[in-house]
Amino acid sequence: MTEGPGTIVVVEDDPNIADLVDMYLRRDGFRVVQASSGESGLEAVDREHPRLVVVDIGLPKRMDGLELCRTLRGTSDVPIVILTARDSEIDRVLGLELGADDYVTKPFSPRELLARIRAILRRADPPGRGGPKPVLKVGEVEVDVDRHEVRAGGALVPLTAREFDLLAFLAENEGLVLSRRQLLDGVWGPDWVGDDRTVDVHVRQLRKKLGSALALSTVWGVGYRLG
């Protein structure tokens, strides 16, 4: 028996939006578990061990979507996509800094959300091709693509799926100066639509987590270079 694409937890307090997202995900073969609050969403993630979580920032009660992201990142590296009705840079940046892998602004196209989810899952669980891949080493940092692990000075460093993808892409292009557009195309995909400064947020998170072990430099007016 062939397994389906897995479970996605949708944490959204608007039942119309939750049902719409649910319908599109189920059409694509996913099993969907809905939750209407941050607390019930956290319980659903603990219970279901999903492949991905969709979180609305503006959740009711004590735990809003940002707090849910913060809590999840303390215990899990499950990919997170945030939904937000607040079309301001600070909300998007804060969500990414708290560990979200991507964001979609309301009103949104369900097809766009589904495409973002597929892209994140493809990179989080890449199919094996041509045997094991070599561990990428840049200075004190080691990127094990097959195990989806990063070590700095021998110590394991937890990264989100998107942070890992960005670091792996930089390591694969060690020594090259890559523009934000090149990084977006290589990591987020050429069809990704959003603010180029999303790259800066993730670079900032990599520097914060890897510290001085990360030989990542900014080439002003151009982009970033690892090594």
TATA-V842474 format. One record per pair of residues at least 24 apart in sequence whose C-alpha atoms are under 10 Angstrom apart, sorted by the first residue. I is the first residue (numbers start at 1). J is the second residue. Records with the same first field share a line. If there is no record, write none. Layout:
I = J, J
This chain:
3 = 29
4 = 28, 29, 30, 31
5 = 29, 30, 31, 51, 118, 121
6 = 30, 31, 32, 49, 50, 51, 52
7 = 31, 32, 33, 45, 48, 49, 50, 51, 52, 53
8 = 32, 33, 34, 44, 45, 48, 49, 50, 51, 52, 53, 54, 79, 80, 117
9 = 33, 34, 35, 41, 42, 44, 45, 48, 49, 50, 51, 52, 53, 54, 55, 80
10 = 34, 35, 36, 41, 44, 45, 52, 53, 54, 55, 56, 81, 82
11 = 35, 36, 37, 38, 39, 40, 41, 42, 44, 45, 53, 54, 55, 56, 57, 59, 65, 68, 82, 83
12 = 36, 37, 38, 41, 54, 55, 56, 57, 58, 59, 60, 65, 83
13 = 37, 38, 55, 56, 57, 58, 59, 60
14 = 56, 58, 59
17 = 56, 106, 107, 108, 110
18 = 54, 56
20 = 110
21 = 54, 109, 110, 111, 113, 114
22 = 110
23 = 110
24 = 110, 111, 113, 114
25 = 110, 111, 113, 114, 117
28 = 114, 118
36 = 60
37 = 61, 62, 63, 64, 65, 68
38 = 62, 63, 64, 65, 66, 67, 68, 69, 71
39 = 63, 64, 68
41 = 65, 68, 72
42 = 68, 69, 71, 72
45 = 72, 76, 78
46 = 72, 75, 76
49 = 76, 78
50 = 78, 79
51 = 77, 78, 79, 80, 117, 121, 124, 125
52 = 77, 78, 79, 80, 81, 101, 117, 120, 121, 124
53 = 78, 79, 80, 81, 82, 100, 117
54 = 79, 80, 81, 82, 83, 100, 102, 103, 104, 113, 117
55 = 80, 81, 82, 83, 84, 100, 103
56 = 81, 82, 83, 84, 85, 103, 104, 105, 106
57 = 82, 83, 84, 85, 86, 91, 92, 95
58 = 82, 83, 84, 85, 86
65 = 95
66 = 91, 94, 95, 96, 97, 98, 99, 100
67 = 95, 98
68 = 98
69 = 95, 96, 97, 98, 99, 100
70 = 95, 97, 98, 99, 100
71 = 98, 99
72 = 98, 99, 100
73 = 98, 99, 100, 158, 159, 160
74 = 98, 99, 158
76 = 158, 159, 160
77 = 158, 159, 160, 161
78 = 124, 160, 161
79 = 117, 120, 121, 124, 160, 161, 162
80 = 117, 120, 160, 161, 162
81 = 113, 116, 117, 120
82 = 113
83 = 107, 108, 113
84 = 108
89 = 195, 197, 198
92 = 195, 198, 201
93 = 197, 198, 200, 201, 202
94 = 201
95 = 201
96 = 160, 162, 198, 201, 202, 205
97 = 198, 201, 202, 204, 205
98 = 160, 205
99 = 159, 160, 161, 162, 163, 202, 205
100 = 160, 161, 162, 163, 202
101 = 160, 161, 162, 163, 188, 202
102 = 162, 188, 194, 198
103 = 194, 198
104 = 193, 194
105 = 194
112 = 191, 192, 193
115 = 191, 192
116 = 188, 189, 191, 192, 193
119 = 187, 188, 189, 192
120 = 161, 162, 165, 187, 188, 189
121 = 161
123 = 161, 162, 164, 165, 187, 188
124 = 148, 160, 161, 162, 164, 165
125 = 161
135 = 168, 171
136 = 168, 171, 172, 174
137 = 168, 171, 172, 174, 227
138 = 170, 171, 172, 174, 175, 213, 214, 215, 216, 226, 227
139 = 213, 214, 215, 226, 227
140 = 210, 212, 213, 214, 215
141 = 167, 171, 210, 212, 213, 214, 215
142 = 168, 171
143 = 167, 168, 171, 172
144 = 168
150 = 210
151 = 210, 213
152 = 209, 210, 211, 212, 213, 214
153 = 210, 213
157 = 206, 209, 210
158 = 209, 210
159 = 205, 206, 209, 210
160 = 202, 205, 206
162 = 187, 188, 202
163 = 187, 199, 201, 202, 203, 205, 206
164 = 202, 206
166 = 199, 202, 203, 206
167 = 202, 203, 206, 214, 216, 226
169 = 226
170 = 216, 224, 225, 226, 227
171 = 216, 225, 226, 227
172 = 226
173 = 225, 226, 227
174 = 216, 225, 226, 227
175 = 216, 224, 225, 226, 227
176 = 223, 224, 225, 226, 227
177 = 217, 218, 219, 222, 223, 224, 225, 226, 227
178 = 218, 219, 222, 223, 224, 225, 226
179 = 219, 221, 222, 223, 224, 225
180 = 222, 223, 224
181 = 222, 223
182 = 223
183 = 223, 224
199 = 223, 224
200 = 224
